[in-house]
Amino acid sequence: MWSGPRAAVIASGVLSLGACVAASPTPPASRIPASEASTPPPTASSPASSDAAGLRVRVEVSTAGVAVNGRAASSDRAALKATLEEVDGAAIDVQARSDAPAALVLAALTVDAGPHVTRRLLSWQDVRLDVSEHHSPSTTELGQAVPASIFSWHSGGTTQLWSVSTGPTVTNLGPFEPGDAQAEPAAISNLTNACAATGCRIVAELREEGLLDALRAWQHVIAAVGPRLGLEVKAPPPPPPPNLERRAFGHLPPELIQRVIRLGFGRFKSCYEGGLARDPKLEGRVSVRFVIERDGTVHNSTDSGSDIPDTAVRDCVVHEFLGFKFPAPETGIVTVVYPIMLAPG
């Protein structure tokens, strides 16, 4: 997702001061069990546990196009999304022929197929990968250990690895271009250490160019790190429109922004507790607009249409966003609008 002065990354969250904190990066909000927060993501060596919850959907990719369960489907991303959402299956089995176009394989791996899909399995030449699906919203108890998320995306001419863990703590694990034999041992070591405590999940932003080689490289890395590392594949963001000034355009993966804020929800707790002391039934939305500067710091955090009646809570939450720190965006600033629903537990 791109953003600049005329666009915003839209994310959302739900903060409840009962026993849990719940975050839902994309509306509408809903909740899933807290087990997501303590169970390592599925990997290529994981048992096919999700298949028991539903049927596999077979997606065949070739030079002729895409077929879903044996029937020809449109290669257009929007149309393919609609087709996959209509099919009842917890796993998508992507079978790509050796000469399959990379664009179609990437679409089959990344197009949103709905919350019922928990994993995708890819078979393409010598690549055999189990790609986990991650569907926020999720619910976790305050202070509970949460698996780290590792984000890999192309920035400033190189592919960087960033770890986001409880705190939130954002750590640069260094540059790693998939397939770089010299950088791979260090990447494997860093990922092994990052995943040791609670497991982790790589969110890799991959492009059509060199897709097969990149998947081969990630397959090798995952095998080396072991079952505590899972993989999720994302397509790159669309280019900005022609009328957007390039110098102001910036990019950070929306999932990374959501993860950093979700793991920092504890900083909003005292804001809301003060409001509950004045009104035990206090609830409402605090919508915050802020700018991530070129160095990753937050600037100009302001209210963006909040409806919570306690202005002190609103102002406190808006102020707390100034304390977040993100990786430096690629090429420019990023404008974010993040609504948080506050409700008594």
Protein Blocks (a to p, Z undefined) as FASTA:
>chain_A
ZZdfkbccdddddddfblbccddfbacdddddfklmmgccddfkbcckklmnpccddddd
dfkbcceehiacdfbfklmmmmmmmpgcfbdcddddfklcfklmmmmmmocgbjkbgbdc
ddehjbccddddddddddddehiacddddddddeehiacdddddehiacddebjadehia
klmmmmmmmmmmmmmmnopaddddddfehklmmmmmmmmmmmmnommbccdddddddddd
fklcfklpccddfklmmmmmmmmmmmmmmmmmmmmmmomkbgcdddddddddfkopaehi
acehiabfblklmmmmmmmmmmpccdddehiacddddddddddZZ
